[in-house]
Amino acid sequence: MANTSFTDQDMITDVLSTQKFITGEYNNNANEAKDPAVKNTLMSILDDEHMIQHEVFQEMEKRGWYPTEAAPQNKIDSAKQKFAADCKNCCCHC
């Protein structure tokens, strides 16, 4: 039997992948919850799970295991405009 060992990076990458899966599942269930109390509970848990995911991401980034680049201001402005336009055209008219 082969000796398989996981590095710290392997383990934290797995934790991040798991957190992404968990938040997706809670999100799907919250979207489909009929009972307002159940929906609120799921949304609370979802928020907690997103915070955990963000903490894991920050730890990976700090260690250089998840490098990111700052977005240029013109791309930020473009995204804001796109989503503002999409929101004006959606069914809820927010």
PDB file of N, CA, C and O in Angstrom:
ATOM      1  N   MET A   1       0.840  -1.169   0.000  1.00  0.00           N
ATOM      2  CA  MET A   1       0.000   0.000   0.000  1.00  0.00           C
ATOM      3  C   MET A   1       0.888   1.235   0.000  1.00  0.00           C
ATOM      4  O   MET A   1       1.845   1.319   0.769  1.00  0.00           O
ATOM      5  N   ALA A   2       0.572   2.183  -0.854  1.00  0.00           N
ATOM      6  CA  ALA A   2       1.384   3.386  -0.978  1.00  0.00           C
ATOM      7  C   ALA A   2       1.168   4.292   0.230  1.00  0.00           C
ATOM      8  O   ALA A   2       0.068   4.381   0.775  1.00  0.00           O
ATOM      9  N   ASN A   3       2.241   4.956   0.631  1.00  0.00           N
ATOM     10  CA  ASN A   3       2.174   5.907   1.728  1.00  0.00           C
ATOM     11  C   ASN A   3       1.742   7.252   1.156  1.00  0.00           C
ATOM     12  O   ASN A   3       2.509   7.914   0.457  1.00  0.00           O
ATOM     13  N   THR A   4       0.529   7.643   1.451  1.00  0.00           N
ATOM     14  CA  THR A   4       0.000   8.903   0.947  1.00  0.00           C
ATOM     15  C   THR A   4      -0.035   9.901   2.079  1.00  0.00           C
ATOM     16  O   THR A   4      -0.657   9.669   3.116  1.00  0.00           O
ATOM     17  N   SER A   5       0.643  11.017   1.866  1.00  0.00           N
ATOM     18  CA  SER A   5       0.578  12.063   2.881  1.00  0.00           C
ATOM     19  C   SER A   5       0.161  13.356   2.206  1.00  0.00           C
ATOM     20  O   SER A   5       0.529  13.639   1.067  1.00  0.00           O
ATOM     21  N   PHE A   6      -0.605  14.116   2.932  1.00  0.00           N
ATOM     22  CA  PHE A   6      -1.096  15.368   2.427  1.00  0.00           C
ATOM     23  C   PHE A   6      -0.313  16.511   3.049  1.00  0.00           C
ATOM     24  O   PHE A   6      -0.022  16.508   4.245  1.00  0.00           O
ATOM     25  N   THR A   7       0.019  17.475   2.227  1.00  0.00           N
ATOM     26  CA  THR A   7       0.683  18.669   2.734  1.00  0.00           C
ATOM     27  C   THR A   7      -0.362  19.601   3.339  1.00  0.00           C
ATOM     28  O   THR A   7      -1.564  19.411   3.154  1.00  0.00           O
ATOM     29  N   ASP A   8       0.114  20.606   4.062  1.00  0.00           N
ATOM     30  CA  ASP A   8      -0.809  21.612   4.590  1.00  0.00           C
ATOM     31  C   ASP A   8      -1.584  22.267   3.453  1.00  0.00           C
ATOM     32  O   ASP A   8      -2.776  22.542   3.582  1.00  0.00           O
ATOM     33  N   GLN A   9      -0.900  22.513   2.342  1.00  0.00           N
ATOM     34  CA  GLN A   9      -1.562  23.132   1.201  1.00  0.00           C
ATOM     35  C   GLN A   9      -2.648  22.219   0.631  1.00  0.00           C
ATOM     36  O   GLN A   9      -3.729  22.693   0.280  1.00  0.00           O
ATOM     37  N   ASP A  10      -2.376  20.935   0.537  1.00  0.00           N
ATOM     38  CA  ASP A  10      -3.387  19.983   0.063  1.00  0.00           C
ATOM     39  C   ASP A  10      -4.620  20.001   0.964  1.00  0.00           C
ATOM     40  O   ASP A  10      -5.754  20.013   0.485  1.00  0.00           O
ATOM     41  N   MET A  11      -4.383  20.003   2.254  1.00  0.00           N
ATOM     42  CA  MET A  11      -5.504  19.952   3.192  1.00  0.00           C
ATOM     43  C   MET A  11      -6.338  21.228   3.154  1.00  0.00           C
ATOM     44  O   MET A  11      -7.567  21.160   3.143  1.00  0.00           O
ATOM     45  N   ILE A  12      -5.688  22.386   3.133  1.00  0.00           N
ATOM     46  CA  ILE A  12      -6.453  23.628   3.147  1.00  0.00           C
ATOM     47  C   ILE A  12      -7.161  23.848   1.803  1.00  0.00           C
ATOM     48  O   ILE A  12      -8.225  24.465   1.754  1.00  0.00           O
ATOM     49  N   THR A  13      -6.570  23.344   0.717  1.00  0.00           N
ATOM     50  CA  THR A  13      -7.241  23.408  -0.582  1.00  0.00           C
ATOM     51  C   THR A  13      -8.503  22.548  -0.554  1.00  0.00           C
ATOM     52  O   THR A  13      -9.536  22.931  -1.104  1.00  0.00           O
ATOM     53  N   ASP A  14      -8.413  21.394   0.085  1.00  0.00           N
ATOM     54  CA  ASP A  14      -9.586  20.530   0.232  1.00  0.00           C
ATOM     55  C   ASP A  14     -10.648  21.200   1.093  1.00  0.00           C
ATOM     56  O   ASP A  14     -11.839  21.106   0.796  1.00  0.00           O
ATOM     57  N   VAL A  15     -10.226  21.873   2.152  1.00  0.00           N
ATOM     58  CA  VAL A  15     -11.177  22.587   3.015  1.00  0.00           C
ATOM     59  C   VAL A  15     -11.897  23.673   2.215  1.00  0.00           C
ATOM     60  O   VAL A  15     -13.112  23.827   2.336  1.00  0.00           O
ATOM     61  N   LEU A  16     -11.159  24.422   1.404  1.00  0.00           N
ATOM     62  CA  LEU A  16     -11.789  25.470   0.601  1.00  0.00           C
ATOM     63  C   LEU A  16     -12.784  24.872  -0.392  1.00  0.00           C
ATOM     64  O   LEU A  16     -13.885  25.397  -0.554  1.00  0.00           O
ATOM     65  N   SER A  17     -12.413  23.795  -1.046  1.00  0.00           N
ATOM     66  CA  SER A  17     -13.330  23.134  -1.983  1.00  0.00           C
ATOM     67  C   SER A  17     -14.586  22.651  -1.276  1.00  0.00           C
ATOM     68  O   SER A  17     -15.690  22.772  -1.806  1.00  0.00           O
ATOM     69  N   THR A  18     -14.418  22.111  -0.092  1.00  0.00           N
ATOM     70  CA  THR A  18     -15.560  21.639   0.692  1.00  0.00           C
ATOM     71  C   THR A  18     -16.461  22.799   1.083  1.00  0.00           C
ATOM     72  O   THR A  18     -17.684  22.688   1.002  1.00  0.00           O
ATOM     73  N   GLN A  19     -15.866  23.919   1.508  1.00  0.00           N
ATOM     74  CA  GLN A  19     -16.663  25.083   1.875  1.00  0.00           C
ATOM     75  C   GLN A  19     -17.444  25.613   0.678  1.00  0.00           C
ATOM     76  O   GLN A  19     -18.594  26.027   0.827  1.00  0.00           O
ATOM     77  N   LYS A  20     -16.843  25.607  -0.497  1.00  0.00           N
ATOM     78  CA  LYS A  20     -17.553  26.047  -1.699  1.00  0.00           C
ATOM     79  C   LYS A  20     -18.746  25.140  -1.974  1.00  0.00           C
ATOM     80  O   LYS A  20     -19.818  25.616  -2.348  1.00  0.00           O
ATOM     81  N   PHE A  21     -18.564  23.848  -1.791  1.00  0.00           N
ATOM     82  CA  PHE A  21     -19.659  22.899  -1.981  1.00  0.00           C
ATOM     83  C   PHE A  21     -20.767  23.138  -0.954  1.00  0.00           C
ATOM     84  O   PHE A  21     -21.948  23.179  -1.298  1.00  0.00           O
ATOM     85  N   ILE A  22     -20.370  23.295   0.307  1.00  0.00           N
ATOM     86  CA  ILE A  22     -21.342  23.488   1.385  1.00  0.00           C
ATOM     87  C   ILE A  22     -22.170  24.747   1.151  1.00  0.00           C
ATOM     88  O   ILE A  22     -23.393  24.721   1.293  1.00  0.00           O
ATOM     89  N   THR A  23     -21.509  25.851   0.792  1.00  0.00           N
ATOM     90  CA  THR A  23     -22.265  27.091   0.581  1.00  0.00           C
ATOM     91  C   THR A  23     -23.225  26.940  -0.594  1.00  0.00           C
ATOM     92  O   THR A  23     -24.331  27.480  -0.564  1.00  0.00           O
ATOM     93  N   GLY A  24     -22.815  26.223  -1.610  1.00  0.00           N
ATOM     94  CA  GLY A  24     -23.708  25.988  -2.740  1.00  0.00           C
ATOM     95  C   GLY A  24     -24.944  25.206  -2.336  1.00  0.00           C
ATOM     96  O   GLY A  24     -26.052  25.516  -2.774  1.00  0.00           O
ATOM     97  N   GLU A  25     -24.758  24.199  -1.506  1.00  0.00           N
ATOM     98  CA  GLU A  25     -25.888  23.386  -1.055  1.00  0.00           C
ATOM     99  C   GLU A  25     -26.831  24.188  -0.159  1.00  0.00           C
ATOM    100  O   GLU A  25     -28.050  24.128  -0.325  1.00  0.00           O
ATOM    101  N   TYR A  26     -26.268  24.937   0.787  1.00  0.00           N
ATOM    102  CA  TYR A  26     -27.129  25.766   1.641  1.00  0.00           C
ATOM    103  C   TYR A  26     -27.863  26.811   0.811  1.00  0.00           C
ATOM    104  O   TYR A  26     -29.035  27.092   1.065  1.00  0.00           O
ATOM    105  N   ASN A  27     -27.198  27.382  -0.165  1.00  0.00           N
ATOM    106  CA  ASN A  27     -27.837  28.372  -1.027  1.00  0.00           C
ATOM    107  C   ASN A  27     -29.019  27.753  -1.776  1.00  0.00           C
ATOM    108  O   ASN A  27     -30.107  28.326  -1.811  1.00  0.00           O
ATOM    109  N   ASN A  28     -28.797  26.582  -2.372  1.00  0.00           N
ATOM    110  CA  ASN A  28     -29.891  25.906  -3.091  1.00  0.00           C
ATOM    111  C   ASN A  28     -31.071  25.611  -2.166  1.00  0.00           C
ATOM    112  O   ASN A  28     -32.224  25.824  -2.540  1.00  0.00           O
ATOM    113  N   ASN A  29     -30.786  25.129  -0.980  1.00  0.00           N
ATOM    114  CA  ASN A  29     -31.865  24.799  -0.052  1.00  0.00           C
ATOM    115  C   ASN A  29     -32.573  26.042   0.459  1.00  0.00           C
ATOM    116  O   ASN A  29     -33.791  26.032   0.634  1.00  0.00           O
ATOM    117  N   ALA A  30     -31.826  27.111   0.698  1.00  0.00           N
ATOM    118  CA  ALA A  30     -32.461  28.363   1.129  1.00  0.00           C
ATOM    119  C   ALA A  30     -33.360  28.907   0.027  1.00  0.00           C
ATOM    120  O   ALA A  30     -34.442  29.424   0.305  1.00  0.00           O
ATOM    121  N   ASN A  31     -32.925  28.794  -1.205  1.00  0.00           N
ATOM    122  CA  ASN A  31     -33.747  29.254  -2.332  1.00  0.00           C
ATOM    123  C   ASN A  31     -35.063  28.501  -2.425  1.00  0.00           C
ATOM    124  O   ASN A  31     -36.068  29.065  -2.859  1.00  0.00           O
ATOM    125  N   GLU A  32     -35.071  27.243  -2.028  1.00  0.00           N
ATOM    126  CA  GLU A  32     -36.255  26.403  -2.178  1.00  0.00           C
ATOM    127  C   GLU A  32     -37.070  26.262  -0.902  1.00  0.00           C
ATOM    128  O   GLU A  32     -38.087  25.569  -0.887  1.00  0.00           O
ATOM    129  N   ALA A  33     -36.629  26.915   0.167  1.00  0.00           N
ATOM    130  CA  ALA A  33     -37.353  26.786   1.437  1.00  0.00           C
ATOM    131  C   ALA A  33     -38.682  27.534   1.374  1.00  0.00           C
ATOM    132  O   ALA A  33     -38.730  28.713   1.022  1.00  0.00           O
ATOM    133  N   LYS A  34     -39.740  26.841   1.716  1.00  0.00           N
ATOM    134  CA  LYS A  34     -41.072  27.442   1.703  1.00  0.00           C
ATOM    135  C   LYS A  34     -41.343  28.169   3.016  1.00  0.00           C
ATOM    136  O   LYS A  34     -41.879  29.277   3.019  1.00  0.00           O
ATOM    137  N   ASP A  35     -40.977  27.549   4.116  1.00  0.00           N
ATOM    138  CA  ASP A  35     -41.242  28.110   5.435  1.00  0.00           C
ATOM    139  C   ASP A  35     -40.257  29.243   5.746  1.00  0.00           C
ATOM    140  O   ASP A  35     -39.046  29.036   5.664  1.00  0.00           O
ATOM    141  N   PRO A  36     -40.750  30.429   6.099  1.00  0.00           N
ATOM    142  CA  PRO A  36     -39.867  31.563   6.368  1.00  0.00           C
ATOM    143  C   PRO A  36     -38.854  31.306   7.496  1.00  0.00           C
ATOM    144  O   PRO A  36     -37.715  31.768   7.423  1.00  0.00           O
ATOM    145  N   ALA A  37     -39.265  30.579   8.526  1.00  0.00           N
ATOM    146  CA  ALA A  37     -38.337  30.292   9.627  1.00  0.00           C
ATOM    147  C   ALA A  37     -37.207  29.381   9.163  1.00  0.00           C
ATOM    148  O   ALA A  37     -36.051  29.573   9.539  1.00  0.00           O
ATOM    149  N   VAL A  38     -37.548  28.392   8.348  1.00  0.00           N
ATOM    150  CA  VAL A  38     -36.518  27.498   7.805  1.00  0.00           C
ATOM    151  C   VAL A  38     -35.583  28.284   6.899  1.00  0.00           C
ATOM    152  O   VAL A  38     -34.364  28.132   6.972  1.00  0.00           O
ATOM    153  N   LYS A  39     -36.160  29.125   6.044  1.00  0.00           N
ATOM    154  CA  LYS A  39     -35.336  29.937   5.144  1.00  0.00           C
ATOM    155  C   LYS A  39     -34.389  30.826   5.939  1.00  0.00           C
ATOM    156  O   LYS A  39     -33.208  30.921   5.605  1.00  0.00           O
ATOM    157  N   ASN A  40     -34.888  31.480   6.987  1.00  0.00           N
ATOM    158  CA  ASN A  40     -34.035  32.350   7.800  1.00  0.00           C
ATOM    159  C   ASN A  40     -32.909  31.571   8.472  1.00  0.00           C
ATOM    160  O   ASN A  40     -31.777  32.046   8.553  1.00  0.00           O
ATOM    161  N   THR A  41     -33.228  30.384   8.949  1.00  0.00           N
ATOM    162  CA  THR A  41     -32.200  29.540   9.574  1.00  0.00           C
ATOM    163  C   THR A  41     -31.133  29.156   8.550  1.00  0.00           C
ATOM    164  O   THR A  41     -29.937  29.244   8.829  1.00  0.00           O
ATOM    165  N   LEU A  42     -31.567  28.734   7.375  1.00  0.00           N
ATOM    166  CA  LEU A  42     -30.618  28.363   6.325  1.00  0.00           C
ATOM    167  C   LEU A  42     -29.773  29.561   5.902  1.00  0.00           C
ATOM    168  O   LEU A  42     -28.575  29.415   5.657  1.00  0.00           O
ATOM    169  N   MET A  43     -30.379  30.737   5.813  1.00  0.00           N
ATOM    170  CA  MET A  43     -29.635  31.932   5.431  1.00  0.00           C
ATOM    171  C   MET A  43     -28.587  32.296   6.486  1.00  0.00           C
ATOM    172  O   MET A  43     -27.489  32.743   6.155  1.00  0.00           O
ATOM    173  N   SER A  44     -28.934  32.102   7.739  1.00  0.00           N
ATOM    174  CA  SER A  44     -27.985  32.360   8.823  1.00  0.00           C
ATOM    175  C   SER A  44     -26.794  31.399   8.744  1.00  0.00           C
ATOM    176  O   SER A  44     -25.639  31.807   8.867  1.00  0.00           O
ATOM    177  N   ILE A  45     -27.098  30.133   8.538  1.00  0.00           N
ATOM    178  CA  ILE A  45     -26.031  29.132   8.392  1.00  0.00           C
ATOM    179  C   ILE A  45     -25.195  29.441   7.153  1.00  0.00           C
ATOM    180  O   ILE A  45     -23.969  29.341   7.192  1.00  0.00           O
ATOM    181  N   LEU A  46     -25.852  29.815   6.056  1.00  0.00           N
ATOM    182  CA  LEU A  46     -25.146  30.154   4.824  1.00  0.00           C
ATOM    183  C   LEU A  46     -24.169  31.300   5.063  1.00  0.00           C
ATOM    184  O   LEU A  46     -23.031  31.257   4.597  1.00  0.00           O
ATOM    185  N   ASP A  47     -24.608  32.313   5.782  1.00  0.00           N
ATOM    186  CA  ASP A  47     -23.725  33.437   6.096  1.00  0.00           C
ATOM    187  C   ASP A  47     -22.511  32.966   6.898  1.00  0.00           C
ATOM    188  O   ASP A  47     -21.380  33.361   6.611  1.00  0.00           O
ATOM    189  N   ASP A  48     -22.750  32.118   7.905  1.00  0.00           N
ATOM    190  CA  ASP A  48     -21.641  31.570   8.696  1.00  0.00           C
ATOM    191  C   ASP A  48     -20.665  30.792   7.818  1.00  0.00           C
ATOM    192  O   ASP A  48     -19.449  30.930   7.954  1.00  0.00           O
ATOM    193  N   GLU A  49     -21.207  29.975   6.917  1.00  0.00           N
ATOM    194  CA  GLU A  49     -20.357  29.162   6.046  1.00  0.00           C
ATOM    195  C   GLU A  49     -19.549  30.039   5.083  1.00  0.00           C
ATOM    196  O   GLU A  49     -18.393  29.742   4.780  1.00  0.00           O
ATOM    197  N   HIS A  50     -20.169  31.118   4.608  1.00  0.00           N
ATOM    198  CA  HIS A  50     -19.419  32.049   3.752  1.00  0.00           C
ATOM    199  C   HIS A  50     -18.279  32.705   4.529  1.00  0.00           C
ATOM    200  O   HIS A  50     -17.203  32.928   3.974  1.00  0.00           O
ATOM    201  N   MET A  51     -18.499  33.009   5.778  1.00  0.00           N
ATOM    202  CA  MET A  51     -17.435  33.601   6.600  1.00  0.00           C
ATOM    203  C   MET A  51     -16.283  32.605   6.773  1.00  0.00           C
ATOM    204  O   MET A  51     -15.113  32.981   6.691  1.00  0.00           O
ATOM    205  N   ILE A  52     -16.618  31.350   7.010  1.00  0.00           N
ATOM    206  CA  ILE A  52     -15.578  30.317   7.127  1.00  0.00           C
ATOM    207  C   ILE A  52     -14.808  30.209   5.818  1.00  0.00           C
ATOM    208  O   ILE A  52     -13.579  30.155   5.811  1.00  0.00           O
ATOM    209  N   GLN A  53     -15.546  30.177   4.707  1.00  0.00           N
ATOM    210  CA  GLN A  53     -14.903  30.075   3.399  1.00  0.00           C
ATOM    211  C   GLN A  53     -13.947  31.245   3.188  1.00  0.00           C
ATOM    212  O   GLN A  53     -12.837  31.060   2.691  1.00  0.00           O
ATOM    213  N   HIS A  54     -14.375  32.441   3.563  1.00  0.00           N
ATOM    214  CA  HIS A  54     -13.531  33.622   3.379  1.00  0.00           C
ATOM    215  C   HIS A  54     -12.279  33.545   4.255  1.00  0.00           C
ATOM    216  O   HIS A  54     -11.193  33.926   3.819  1.00  0.00           O
ATOM    217  N   GLU A  55     -12.426  33.060   5.476  1.00  0.00           N
ATOM    218  CA  GLU A  55     -11.267  32.908   6.364  1.00  0.00           C
ATOM    219  C   GLU A  55     -10.263  31.913   5.785  1.00  0.00           C
ATOM    220  O   GLU A  55      -9.054  32.143   5.839  1.00  0.00           O
ATOM    221  N   VAL A  56     -10.760  30.818   5.239  1.00  0.00           N
ATOM    222  CA  VAL A  56      -9.876  29.824   4.615  1.00  0.00           C
ATOM    223  C   VAL A  56      -9.166  30.451   3.415  1.00  0.00           C
ATOM    224  O   VAL A  56      -7.956  30.292   3.251  1.00  0.00           O
ATOM    225  N   PHE A  57      -9.926  31.164   2.577  1.00  0.00           N
ATOM    226  CA  PHE A  57      -9.342  31.840   1.428  1.00  0.00           C
ATOM    227  C   PHE A  57      -8.254  32.813   1.869  1.00  0.00           C
ATOM    228  O   PHE A  57      -7.173  32.836   1.281  1.00  0.00           O
ATOM    229  N   GLN A  58      -8.527  33.618   2.899  1.00  0.00           N
ATOM    230  CA  GLN A  58      -7.535  34.583   3.373  1.00  0.00           C
ATOM    231  C   GLN A  58      -6.262  33.888   3.847  1.00  0.00           C
ATOM    232  O   GLN A  58      -5.155  34.367   3.597  1.00  0.00           O
ATOM    233  N   GLU A  59      -6.424  32.767   4.527  1.00  0.00           N
ATOM    234  CA  GLU A  59      -5.256  32.018   5.004  1.00  0.00           C
ATOM    235  C   GLU A  59      -4.439  31.493   3.825  1.00  0.00           C
ATOM    236  O   GLU A  59      -3.210  31.545   3.843  1.00  0.00           O
ATOM    237  N   MET A  60      -5.126  30.988   2.806  1.00  0.00           N
ATOM    238  CA  MET A  60      -4.419  30.494   1.623  1.00  0.00           C
ATOM    239  C   MET A  60      -3.700  31.640   0.909  1.00  0.00           C
ATOM    240  O   MET A  60      -2.554  31.497   0.484  1.00  0.00           O
ATOM    241  N   GLU A  61      -4.376  32.756   0.787  1.00  0.00           N
ATOM    242  CA  GLU A  61      -3.782  33.911   0.111  1.00  0.00           C
ATOM    243  C   GLU A  61      -2.557  34.404   0.885  1.00  0.00           C
ATOM    244  O   GLU A  61      -1.533  34.739   0.288  1.00  0.00           O
ATOM    245  N   LYS A  62      -2.667  34.446   2.202  1.00  0.00           N
ATOM    246  CA  LYS A  62      -1.562  34.883   3.055  1.00  0.00           C
ATOM    247  C   LYS A  62      -0.325  33.997   2.864  1.00  0.00           C
ATOM    248  O   LYS A  62       0.807  34.479   2.911  1.00  0.00           O
ATOM    249  N   ARG A  63      -0.550  32.713   2.652  1.00  0.00           N
ATOM    250  CA  ARG A  63       0.551  31.764   2.484  1.00  0.00           C
ATOM    251  C   ARG A  63       1.035  31.669   1.037  1.00  0.00           C
ATOM    252  O   ARG A  63       1.966  30.923   0.734  1.00  0.00           O
ATOM    253  N   GLY A  64       0.392  32.433   0.146  1.00  0.00           N
ATOM    254  CA  GLY A  64       0.787  32.408  -1.261  1.00  0.00           C
ATOM    255  C   GLY A  64       0.232  31.229  -2.029  1.00  0.00           C
ATOM    256  O   GLY A  64       0.711  30.917  -3.119  1.00  0.00           O
ATOM    257  N   TRP A  65      -0.775  30.567  -1.475  1.00  0.00           N
ATOM    258  CA  TRP A  65      -1.349  29.382  -2.098  1.00  0.00           C
ATOM    259  C   TRP A  65      -2.576  29.692  -2.940  1.00  0.00           C
ATOM    260  O   TRP A  65      -3.112  28.802  -3.599  1.00  0.00           O
ATOM    261  N   TYR A  66      -3.029  30.938  -2.929  1.00  0.00           N
ATOM    262  CA  TYR A  66      -4.173  31.359  -3.729  1.00  0.00           C
ATOM    263  C   TYR A  66      -3.924  32.802  -4.141  1.00  0.00           C
ATOM    264  O   TYR A  66      -4.567  33.725  -3.641  1.00  0.00           O
ATOM    265  N   PRO A  67      -2.984  32.984  -5.056  1.00  0.00           N
ATOM    266  CA  PRO A  67      -2.650  34.362  -5.438  1.00  0.00           C
ATOM    267  C   PRO A  67      -3.776  35.018  -6.234  1.00  0.00           C
ATOM    268  O   PRO A  67      -4.415  34.390  -7.078  1.00  0.00           O
ATOM    269  N   THR A  68      -3.994  36.271  -5.947  1.00  0.00           N
ATOM    270  CA  THR A  68      -4.991  37.043  -6.678  1.00  0.00           C
ATOM    271  C   THR A  68      -4.367  38.366  -7.099  1.00  0.00           C
ATOM    272  O   THR A  68      -3.393  38.831  -6.506  1.00  0.00           O
ATOM    273  N   GLU A  69      -4.939  38.949  -8.115  1.00  0.00           N
ATOM    274  CA  GLU A  69      -4.486  40.252  -8.576  1.00  0.00           C
ATOM    275  C   GLU A  69      -5.594  41.263  -8.336  1.00  0.00           C
ATOM    276  O   GLU A  69      -6.780  40.944  -8.423  1.00  0.00           O
ATOM    277  N   ALA A  70      -5.188  42.483  -8.032  1.00  0.00           N
ATOM    278  CA  ALA A  70      -6.175  43.550  -7.884  1.00  0.00           C
ATOM    279  C   ALA A  70      -6.769  43.856  -9.258  1.00  0.00           C
ATOM    280  O   ALA A  70      -6.058  43.905 -10.262  1.00  0.00           O
ATOM    281  N   ALA A  71      -8.073  44.058  -9.281  1.00  0.00           N
ATOM    282  CA  ALA A  71      -8.746  44.380 -10.540  1.00  0.00           C
ATOM    283  C   ALA A  71      -8.495  45.839 -10.890  1.00  0.00           C
ATOM    284  O   ALA A  71      -8.545  46.705 -10.016  1.00  0.00           O
ATOM    285  N   PRO A  72      -8.226  46.117 -12.155  1.00  0.00           N
ATOM    286  CA  PRO A  72      -8.078  47.512 -12.577  1.00  0.00           C
ATOM    287  C   PRO A  72      -9.398  48.265 -12.378  1.00  0.00           C
ATOM    288  O   PRO A  72     -10.474  47.688 -12.539  1.00  0.00           O
ATOM    289  N   GLN A  73      -9.314  49.525 -12.034  1.00  0.00           N
ATOM    290  CA  GLN A  73     -10.508  50.316 -11.742  1.00  0.00           C
ATOM    291  C   GLN A  73     -11.507  50.309 -12.900  1.00  0.00           C
ATOM    292  O   GLN A  73     -12.716  50.291 -12.671  1.00  0.00           O
ATOM    293  N   ASN A  74     -11.012  50.324 -14.145  1.00  0.00           N
ATOM    294  CA  ASN A  74     -11.942  50.334 -15.281  1.00  0.00           C
ATOM    295  C   ASN A  74     -12.776  49.054 -15.338  1.00  0.00           C
ATOM    296  O   ASN A  74     -13.935  49.102 -15.749  1.00  0.00           O
ATOM    297  N   LYS A  75     -12.213  47.911 -14.937  1.00  0.00           N
ATOM    298  CA  LYS A  75     -12.986  46.667 -14.911  1.00  0.00           C
ATOM    299  C   LYS A  75     -14.000  46.677 -13.769  1.00  0.00           C
ATOM    300  O   LYS A  75     -15.103  46.149 -13.914  1.00  0.00           O
ATOM    301  N   ILE A  76     -13.638  47.267 -12.651  1.00  0.00           N
ATOM    302  CA  ILE A  76     -14.569  47.391 -11.528  1.00  0.00           C
ATOM    303  C   ILE A  76     -15.750  48.264 -11.943  1.00  0.00           C
ATOM    304  O   ILE A  76     -16.906  47.913 -11.708  1.00  0.00           O
ATOM    305  N   ASP A  77     -15.446  49.408 -12.564  1.00  0.00           N
ATOM    306  CA  ASP A  77     -16.506  50.320 -13.009  1.00  0.00           C
ATOM    307  C   ASP A  77     -17.419  49.656 -14.032  1.00  0.00           C
ATOM    308  O   ASP A  77     -18.636  49.835 -13.998  1.00  0.00           O
ATOM    309  N   SER A  78     -16.828  48.894 -14.934  1.00  0.00           N
ATOM    310  CA  SER A  78     -17.608  48.198 -15.962  1.00  0.00           C
ATOM    311  C   SER A  78     -18.543  47.166 -15.329  1.00  0.00           C
ATOM    312  O   SER A  78     -19.703  47.059 -15.725  1.00  0.00           O
ATOM    313  N   ALA A  79     -18.053  46.418 -14.361  1.00  0.00           N
ATOM    314  CA  ALA A  79     -18.878  45.419 -13.684  1.00  0.00           C
ATOM    315  C   ALA A  79     -20.022  46.094 -12.926  1.00  0.00           C
ATOM    316  O   ALA A  79     -21.152  45.607 -12.949  1.00  0.00           O
ATOM    317  N   LYS A  80     -19.735  47.196 -12.264  1.00  0.00           N
ATOM    318  CA  LYS A  80     -20.786  47.927 -11.544  1.00  0.00           C
ATOM    319  C   LYS A  80     -21.875  48.378 -12.508  1.00  0.00           C
ATOM    320  O   LYS A  80     -23.063  48.238 -12.214  1.00  0.00           O
ATOM    321  N   GLN A  81     -21.486  48.906 -13.632  1.00  0.00           N
ATOM    322  CA  GLN A  81     -22.455  49.379 -14.621  1.00  0.00           C
ATOM    323  C   GLN A  81     -23.287  48.227 -15.162  1.00  0.00           C
ATOM    324  O   GLN A  81     -24.502  48.355 -15.313  1.00  0.00           O
ATOM    325  N   LYS A  82     -22.640  47.101 -15.455  1.00  0.00           N
ATOM    326  CA  LYS A  82     -23.353  45.943 -15.988  1.00  0.00           C
ATOM    327  C   LYS A  82     -24.404  45.451 -15.001  1.00  0.00           C
ATOM    328  O   LYS A  82     -25.555  45.220 -15.374  1.00  0.00           O
ATOM    329  N   PHE A  83     -24.004  45.291 -13.738  1.00  0.00           N
ATOM    330  CA  PHE A  83     -24.942  44.754 -12.760  1.00  0.00           C
ATOM    331  C   PHE A  83     -26.013  45.768 -12.386  1.00  0.00           C
ATOM    332  O   PHE A  83     -27.134  45.380 -12.055  1.00  0.00           O
ATOM    333  N   ALA A  84     -25.700  47.036 -12.430  1.00  0.00           N
ATOM    334  CA  ALA A  84     -26.719  48.057 -12.180  1.00  0.00           C
ATOM    335  C   ALA A  84     -27.766  48.005 -13.296  1.00  0.00           C
ATOM    336  O   ALA A  84     -28.964  48.102 -13.029  1.00  0.00           O
ATOM    337  N   ALA A  85     -27.317  47.855 -14.536  1.00  0.00           N
ATOM    338  CA  ALA A  85     -28.242  47.749 -15.669  1.00  0.00           C
ATOM    339  C   ALA A  85     -29.061  46.472 -15.573  1.00  0.00           C
ATOM    340  O   ALA A  85     -30.267  46.494 -15.816  1.00  0.00           O
ATOM    341  N   ASP A  86     -28.427  45.364 -15.224  1.00  0.00           N
ATOM    342  CA  ASP A  86     -29.151  44.095 -15.084  1.00  0.00           C
ATOM    343  C   ASP A  86     -30.212  44.208 -13.988  1.00  0.00           C
ATOM    344  O   ASP A  86     -31.321  43.694 -14.134  1.00  0.00           O
ATOM    345  N   CYS A  87     -29.870  44.872 -12.911  1.00  0.00           N
ATOM    346  CA  CYS A  87     -30.813  45.002 -11.796  1.00  0.00           C
ATOM    347  C   CYS A  87     -32.009  45.845 -12.209  1.00  0.00           C
ATOM    348  O   CYS A  87     -33.138  45.530 -11.831  1.00  0.00           O
ATOM    349  N   LYS A  88     -31.796  46.885 -12.959  1.00  0.00           N
ATOM    350  CA  LYS A  88     -32.912  47.744 -13.409  1.00  0.00           C
ATOM    351  C   LYS A  88     -33.867  46.992 -14.321  1.00  0.00           C
ATOM    352  O   LYS A  88     -35.049  47.325 -14.406  1.00  0.00           O
ATOM    353  N   ASN A  89     -33.347  45.973 -15.003  1.00  0.00           N
ATOM    354  CA  ASN A  89     -34.171  45.211 -15.944  1.00  0.00           C
ATOM    355  C   ASN A  89     -34.756  43.919 -15.354  1.00  0.00           C
ATOM    356  O   ASN A  89     -35.453  43.178 -16.047  1.00  0.00           O
ATOM    357  N   CYS A  90     -34.474  43.659 -14.095  1.00  0.00           N
ATOM    358  CA  CYS A  90     -34.958  42.393 -13.526  1.00  0.00           C
ATOM    359  C   CYS A  90     -36.416  42.529 -13.091  1.00  0.00           C
ATOM    360  O   CYS A  90     -36.995  43.615 -13.119  1.00  0.00           O
ATOM    361  N   CYS A  91     -36.973  41.424 -12.697  1.00  0.00           N
ATOM    362  CA  CYS A  91     -38.403  41.379 -12.372  1.00  0.00           C
ATOM    363  C   CYS A  91     -38.741  42.102 -11.080  1.00  0.00           C
ATOM    364  O   CYS A  91     -39.885  42.524 -10.907  1.00  0.00           O
ATOM    365  N   CYS A  92     -37.789  42.262 -10.166  1.00  0.00           N
ATOM    366  CA  CYS A  92     -38.127  42.887  -8.871  1.00  0.00           C
ATOM    367  C   CYS A  92     -38.000  44.405  -8.902  1.00  0.00           C
ATOM    368  O   CYS A  92     -38.441  45.076  -7.969  1.00  0.00           O
ATOM    369  N   HIS A  93     -37.405  44.961  -9.957  1.00  0.00           N
ATOM    370  CA  HIS A  93     -37.250  46.404 -10.136  1.00  0.00           C
ATOM    371  C   HIS A  93     -36.610  47.065  -8.925  1.00  0.00           C
ATOM    372  O   HIS A  93     -37.091  48.083  -8.426  1.00  0.00           O
ATOM    373  N   CYS A  94     -35.509  46.465  -8.459  1.00  0.00           N
ATOM    374  CA  CYS A  94     -34.833  47.007  -7.282  1.00  0.00           C
ATOM    375  C   CYS A  94     -34.133  48.329  -7.546  1.00  0.00           C
ATOM    376  O   CYS A  94     -33.524  48.897  -6.639  1.00  0.00           O
TER     377      CYS A  94
END
